[in-house]
């Protein structure tokens, strides 16, 4: 058990025994550092965890207090399962993304980490190197399934985690989204039922709409992830063809499923012979020393198509992703030839060249450390300015905050007001086909906290205060 978890459990035990009563003020972060002998980062992480679980609440300019509501209460979607026979969300997603693509906008609504965190000079050197050696045959050699050296490099990274993935089953794609779309297309036909999370990555909803598939959205919790009981019931009741899930650093919640829950998930899908399309683009952005394994690691029957990319952890502009497709590899290659033909040959060659330098892991360690620090800094800034009625759901993964406004508030309206002030957020409506997340929004915490970002937090807090007063 990690130190922050030990401290969190210790405080819960004190509350349970009555040492701290509902409404009591807890020791401040600095006081707890002195009392526990732990670092400031460890103590603040423990308090974040307790706040996310509803055990304690933060009051701006005052401190932390024991919550008056029952400890451990988690926010869940209002319904366990939502059924949509015709997904219609692409227009709304397009409008939201267009509104926030202006360079003058503070991109708290962006799905990508700060690109200044990527080793662009080294990658550009690799691009220059391969451009000098590329031949007329390079394009043909890098047609699906993709560059051989790159596929071998990816297979070796699987092997380091004890997973057996052959380079022959890996298909290089134009980012993870193409991998996910091709995987979905390979195992479904128009009119089929597909399971997604609620809330879920909006790209999944757009894919269902484009392929004319029907959605079954399963309630997903910021602390525990997808509701397996509801999932099991849906699998019994519907002829489900595929399940599109994020098991590590789920977008927008940030939750990572426990190893046991991943194992149970795979077993459940195997029982019903349902394909798992695993979106694992945030797996490298974990906290701590131990990387979380994907659900694919627990799959012994080959029902999982594991999709990932380098866009969130190395470079977004190259648009290089892949799918470890198993028995579906040939079908996915055929579909890719009919759509994008192939992934950019120079980008594949440059990435293979960079990975051969052995600098990737050093970059990842630095990236994880920086993201953790920035997330902590923005968390403190948000707590200083947001009203007490607003709750920040904390996760041990990635760079997102899932922020809960009072039930009567509208995050979509807040988003419109924020854009007028040159600030973007991602309202909950982007991540569901229903209305269950109208008072939530996702905030990107990967940006360095300069004066521009600090002022954006203050402005956002002022807009929320104004809505509460109204």
N, C-alpha and C positions, 0 to 999 in steps of 0.2 A: 504494500500500500504506500502511495506517495505521501510526502510530508503534509501537503496541503489537505489531503483527504483525512489524514490522521487528526489534524487540527479541527477540520469540519466535523468529524465524528465526535471528537471530544466536546465541542460546543453543543452539539445536538444532545449528547448525554447529560451535560449540565442543565440544559433546558428541560429535558425529560424528568430529571430529578428535582426540578423546582429551584435550582440555584439562580436561574434567570426566568422571570415571569413575563407573560405577554405584555409588551409595552416598555419593558426595562431597556435601558440603554446599555449596549455592550461596550467593552473597552475599545478605544479608537485603534486604528491600524498600528500606529506607532506604539501605543500602550501594549497591544497584543504582541508586537515584535519583542518588547522587553520581557513580557510575561512568559512567552513561549520559547524564546531564544531562536526563533526562526527568522528567515529573511523577510524583508518587506514584501517582496514579490510573492513568497509562499503564503504569507498571511492574507494579502489582498486577494490571491487566488482562492483561498479557503472562503473568504467572505463573499466573493463573487458566486461561488458554488452554492453557498447557503442561501444567498438571495435568489438565485435562479430556482432553487427548490421551494421557495416561499417560506423558508424558516426564519429569515430576518428581512428587514426592510431598511432602505437607506433614506435618510431625510436630509436634503441639501442644507449645507452649512451647520448641520447638527450632529450627524453621526449615524450609527447603526443601532437598530432596535429589534427586539424580539417581535416577530409578527403576531398579530392578534388572531389570525386565522390558523387552522390546524397546520402543523409542520408537515412538510413533504408534499403538500398539495401541488399538483402539476396542472398546467393549463393544457387542455386537450381540445381537439376540434369538436364543435357542437354535435356532430353526428359521426358515427363510426364508419359508415360507408356512404359515398355519394355516387350515384349512377348517372352517366351522361351518354346518351346515344348519339349526340352530334356535338362535338367539341367546337366551340366558336370563340376563340380568344386572340387569334393572330393580329387582328386589326388593333386591338387595345395594346398588345405588347409592342407592336411596331410604333404606335404613337408615343408610348412611354420612352422607348429607347431613342427615338428621334429627338424628343424634347431634351434629352440629357447629353447629347453628343457634342454640344458646343464646348470648345476648349476653355471658355471663360466660366463654365459651371464647375463648382466643387463636386467631384464625382463620387459622393457617398452612395449613389445608387448603382455604381458600376459593379459588374460581376468579376472583373479582372483586378489582380493586385497591381500596385504601383509599378509601372514598367521600369522605373529607375532602379528597382531592386534586382533586375536581371543583368547578367554579364554580357551586355551588348557588344562591347569592344572585342571580347574573345570570340563571340559568335560571328561577328563581322570578319574577323581574321580568318576564321574557318571558311566563311563564304568566299572570301578572296582566294584562299588557297585552292579550293575545289574548282573555282571558275577558271583557274589557270590550267588545270589538269583534265577538265571535262572534255569529252569527245562527242562526236555526233551520235555515238551509240548509247550515251548516258541516259537519254530519254527512254529508249527501248529497254535498257537494263533496269530501269526503275519503275516500269509499269507494274500494275498489281501482280503479286502481293506487295511490292515495294522493295526498296534497297536492301540487299542481302545483309550487308554489314550492320545496318541499323536494326534489322529484325533480330540478328544475333545479339546485339547489345541489349535490346529489350528483353530477350529470352534469358540472358545472364542475370538481369536484375530480378526477374521472377525466381531464378534458381537460388539467388542469395537469400530469399525468404522461404526456401524449402519447397517451392512450387515447381512442378514439372510442366513446362510449357515449351513446345517445340517451335523453333523459328518458322517452320512450315505452316503453322496454323495462325501466325500473326499477319495481319493485313494492315499496311500503313495507309492512313486516311488523311484527308484535309481537316485536321482537328478532331476532337472527340465527338463533336456533334454529328459529323458525317458517319463516324463509326457507329454511333447509337442509332442514327436513322437507317443506315444500311442493315444493321442487325435486326431492327424492328421489321423492316420490309422483308427480310429474308425468312422470317418465321410467322408472318401474318398475311391475311388477305383482307380487303375492305369489308367492314362489317363485323370483324372479330372483336372480342372483348380483351382489353389490356388493363392490367392493374398498375396504378401509379400511387404515389404517396399524396397525402393532403395535409400541409401544402407540399408542392413539389417544384422542381426546376421547370421554368416555363417552357424551355426547349422541348420537354417531353410532351407538353400539351400542344405545342405547335406541330410536332411530328404526328400526333394522333389526328389532329385536324387535317393535315395535308394528306395522310394516308386513309382518311375516312374510317378511322377505327373508333370503337366505343370505349369510353373510360369508366373504370371502377376505381374511385379514389378512396384509399384507406387512411383513416385517421393516424397521424404521426405526431408524436409528442416531442417537445424540445429536450426532454431529459432522457427518455427511454426509446425513442424511435418509433417505428411502425408497430401498430397493434396487431400482433400475430393471431390473436383470437379472432379478430374481425377478418383478417386475411384468410384464415382457415375456413370460416363460414362462407366467404365469397367463393373460395375454390370449390366448396361443396355445391354451391347454388348455381354457378355460372360456368359455361364452357370456355374458360380462360385460356388464351393462347400464349400470352407472354406477361412478364412482370418487369417493369422498368423501375429500378430502385437505386438509391445512393446509400451505401452502407458505411462509408467513411466521410465525415465532414459534410453531412447532408446540406444541400442548398435548398431553402434559405436558413434552416434551423441551426446547422452546424453540428448536429448530434452524430456521434459514431456508435454503431451498434456494438454491444459486447461480443466477445468471441462465442459465448454460449448462444446468444441470440442469433448470430450469423449461422451457426450450425443448425439451430432449430429452423431457421428460415429455409435453408437449403433442403433439409429433410422434408419439410412441408411441401415445397415445390416439387421435389422428386416424387413424393407420393402421388401427386396429381399430374405428373409428367408435363409440367409447365416450364417454359424456358425463362431463365433469369437473364435480363439484360442489365448488367451492372455498370453504372456510371461512377467511375472511380477517379475523377480528375483531381480531387483534393487529398488523395491518400498520402502524398509526400509532405503535406503541411501539418503534421501532427506536433503535439507538444510532448516533451519528455524524451526518453531514450529509445523506447520500444515502438517500432512502426506497427500500426494496425494492419492486420492481414485483410484482404478482401474476402468476400463470401466465396469467391472462386476457389480459395485455398481449402474449403471444406466440401467441395463438390467432387465426388468420386465417380459420377455417372456422366459428366460432360453436358450438363444442362445449362451451364453458364457461359454467356458471351461477355467477356470482361473488356470494357472499353475505358481508355484513358488517353492522356495527351501530355505534351510538354508546355501547353499554353498557360497554365496556372502556376507553374513552378520553374520555368526556364525562359521561355520567350513566347509571347502571344502572336507576334507578327508572322512567324514561320508557318503557323497553322499546321502542325504535325501532330497527328494522333494515331491511334491504332486500336484494333480489336483482336484479342486472342479468341478466335472464333471456333476452334475445335472442328467438328464435323461440318460446320457451316462455312468454312473458309472459302471453298470454291464458289459457293453460291454468292457470297458477299463480293468476291472478286468480279464475278460476272455482272452484278448489279452496279459496281463501281465503274466498270468499263462503259456501261450504258448511260452513266450520269456525268461524273467529272472526268472520266477516262483514267486519270491517275493523279497522285499527289505531286506537287512541285518537285521536279528532279533536283534542282540546285539546293533547295531547302533540305531535302533528305540527305544529300551528300554532305552538306555543311554540318548538319546535326550529327551524322555518323562520325565526321572528323572531330567535332568538339568532344563527343562522348569518349573517343579514343584517348583524349588527353588526361583522363582520370580527374578532371577538375569538378565534375558534376556534384559529387558528394560533398566536397568542400563548400561549393556554392549553396547546396541545400541546407547544410548546417547553419550557415550564416543567414540564409533566408528565413528559416524557422525562428531563429533567435530574434531577428529584427521584427518579424511579424508579431511575435509574442510581446515584445516591448511596446510596439506601436498600439497593439490592441489594448494593452494595459493602460497606456497613456490616454487614449481616447475614452476608455471606460471611466477613468477618473474625471476627465473633463465633462463627460455626459452626466455623471453623478453630481457634479458641482452645480450644474445649471438646470437639469430636467426637474420638473415637479415631482413630488413624492408619489403621485398616482401612476407614474410611468414605471414599467418594469423592464429591466434588461435581462434577457435570457443568455446566459454565458455557456460557452462550450470550450472544450479542450482541443479544438481543432480549427485550422483555417483562420480567416480574417473577417468573418461576418458577426454582427450582432443582430439578433431577432428581438425587436423592440415592441413591447405591448403597451398600447395606449388604453385609457379607460374605455369600457365597452361602448359608450355613447359617442365616441369620437370616430372620425372618418380619415383614415390614412391617405385615401385617394385625394381628398380635399387638401390635406396637409402637403401632399406631393405637388399639387398645382400651385399652392402658395409658395412652397420652397423654390420651385423652378422660377417663379417670378423674382426671387431673390438670388438667382444663380446658384442654387443648391439642388442636387438631385438625390432622391431616395428611391427605394424600390418598394412600393406599397404592396400589402398582402394580396390584393386582387390579382397581381401578376402571377401568383403561384397556385391558383385554384380555379376551378370552373364554377364554384359556388360563391357564396358571400360570407363564409365562416371566418375569414381573416381580415375583415374590413378595417379593424382597429389595430393592425400590426404593420410593421414595415421592416425591411432589411437595410442595414447600414454597413458599408464597407469601411473597415478600420485599418486598411493597409497603408494609408497615406501618412507621411510625416506630419507631425502636428505643428505646423507653422502658424503664423498670425492669421493667414487666410482661412485655414481649417478651424482654428479656435473661434474666429468670428462666425464661421458657418454654424458651429455647434451652438453658440449663443443665439444666433438668429433662429435656428430650428427650435431651440427651447422656448424662445419668445413666442413663436407661432403656436406652439403647443399650449403655452400658458393662455394665449388669447382664445384658443378654441375651448379650453376648459371654462374660462370666464363666460364665454358666450353660451 
